[in-house]
C-alpha cells in the first residue's frame, strides 16, 4: 500500500511539474500537453487589461444598501449576544471605567470585541479637542489601552516642516 501511494504521488508530481499527462502506456501514443497557468493574488495585470471588472457583474437579485446594513447589524448583534455571556463585566461597568479615566468626555462608541481571542470592550471617547481609544478588559473592567487618536491634520502633517 505504501509503495502504491508513493508511486501515485511521484506520478502526480511529475505530471504537475512537466505539464504533461500521458494518455496511454504504449510508445506510439503522444503525450497530451496541458496549459499551466500561474496562480497569483493579483486581480489586475500591471501591463495588461483588468482580469476582473467587478462593475460588470449583474446578478438577477439585487438588494438595497439598507437591507445590507440591516443584515450586517443583525450579524453584529448576534456576535455581541453570543460573546456577552463570557464577559464578566457589563457594558455599563465598562462605560463607568472609561468615564472614570476621562471625566467630562463623551463616550461615542462602546462595543464588545475580541482581540486575538481576548474579550474586551472597545470605546471611543471625545471632547471638543481630543479623541481617545480606550480598551477595557471584559473580565475585570480594568483599562488595558488608553491611547489618544491623532486628528486628521496631525496625521497628514506629522512629518512636515510647518
N, C-alpha and C positions, 0 to 999 in steps of 0.2 A: 504494500500500500504506500509506504514511504517513498519507494523508488518511483512509483507511478505519479505521485504528487510532484516530486522533484522534476521528473521528465516533462510533465504538463507545464510546470512553472517555467522551465527552460524554454520550451517551445513558445510559450506566451511572451516571454521576454525577447526572444529572437524575433518573433513576429512584430512586436511593437517597435523594436529598435531598428529593424530593417525596413519596415513599412511594406512587407511582403506577406501575402497569405498564400500558402500552397494549396492548389485546388486538387491535386492528385499526387500519388506517390510514384507514378511511372515517369521515366525520364523524358517522354515525349511531351508531357504537359508543361506548359509555360506558367511561371508564377503570375498570379494576379496582383498587380500593384495597387495599393490604396493610397489615397492622398491624406497625408497627416497635416493637421492644422495646429499651430501652436495655441495653447490656452493662455490667455492673458486676462488681466483685470481691466485692461484699457477698454473704455467704451468707444473711444474715437481715436483713429489713427492720426498722428500728428500731420503727416503729409497727405493723407487721403481724405475721402468723404467720411461723414459720420456713419458708424456701424449701426447705431440705433438712434432713431429720431423719435423720442417718446411723444412728441406732439402729434405725430401721425396716427397714433393708436387710438381707435374709437371702438369702444365696447357697445354691445346692444343695450347695456344697462348703465345709466349714469345716476349718481346720487348728488344731492346738493351739498355744499360746504357745511351747512347747518347740520345735516344728517351725519356727516363725517365727524363734526365737532361733538355732537351728542354721543356718537359711538365711542369716541376717544374718552370723553368724560365718564361714560359708563364703565369703560375698561379701567380707567384710573381709580374710580370709586371702588370697584371690585378688588383691585390691587390693594388699596388702602385698607379696606374692610378685612381682607384676608390676613394682612400683616398686623392689624391693630391688636389682635388677640395676643400677640407675642410682646407687645410693648407694655412695660410695667408703669411707664409714665404716660399720663393722659395728655392730649393736646393742650388742655387748659394749664396743666402744670408746666409744660414746655414753654408756653407763651409767658407764664409768670417768670420763669427763669430768664427768658430773653429780655423781658421788660425790666427785671432787676439789674441786668447788665447794662441796659441802655434806657435809663429812665427818660421820659418825655418824648421818646421816639415812637413812631407808628409802625406796627407790625403789618407789613404789606402781604406777606405770604407765610404760611406755616404748613409744611407737608411732611407726612411720614414717608421716608425713603430708605433705601439701603445703599450703603457704600461698601462694596466688596463684602457683602453678607453681614455688615454691621448695621443694625436697625437704628436710625437716627431721625430726628425732626430737623428739617432744613427750613430756615427762616430768613426772610429779607426784612430788615428794619431800616427806616429812614427818617430824617427830619429835613428841614429846608436846605441844609448844606451837605450832609453826609448820608451814605448808604452803606450798610454792613450786611455781610453774610454771617449768620450765626447758626452753628450746628450743635444740636442738643442731643445727648445720649438718651435714647428711648428707654433705657433700663433704669437709670438713676436720676435723670434730669440735670446732669452736670453739663456745663458748656465745654464742648470739645474743640470748636473752632470759632473764633471771633475775628473776622477779617474785614477791613474796610475795602469797599469796592470802588476803584477809581472811576471818576467821571469820564465821559466820552472825551472831553477836552484833555484831561490828564493822560489818557491812553494815546491819543493822537499825537500830542506834543511832548511825550515823555522823554524823548532823546533829542529834542530840538534845542536850538541855541537861542531861545527867546530872550 
